[in-house]
Amino acid sequence: DEGVLRGRRQDRKGARAHMVILTFLGRLLVVLALGVLGLGLWLWLSGADVTQQAGQLWFAMDLESLNGAQVLIQRHLHLPWLWDEGVVPLLRRPTWEAILWLVIGGLILGGFLLAVSRRRRRPGSFRS
């Protein structure tokens, strides 16, 4: 019986660790989405042409970071498909639309992770 109890405690610790990781990732995505929203507002208020393709605007503002992002995703993370099929189509959209998709996607995914990571109440348990 002692071994069974120890195994259950270990399972709870593992589940708790997963919940902490999911909570962290969910919060991170929400914060990043809000940061992208702030960037979009800053671009708009600074007079940038947000109807221009996102890639063209990024190229005009900071070519080095655009190239750095491509190198990071394709070579260092070894995810060339993510750049080709995820980032490039986004960069071809108008800036306002690309920002909108990033904000909506980040908020939905972050909210989902936060919802999944919430502690479930046991049936019959009461919290005041």
PyMOL commands that set and color helices and strands:
alter all, ss='L'
color gray80, all
select helices_A, chain A and resi 2-45+54-61+63-76+80-91+95-117
alter helices_A, ss='H'
color red, helices_A
deselect
rebuild
show_as cartoon
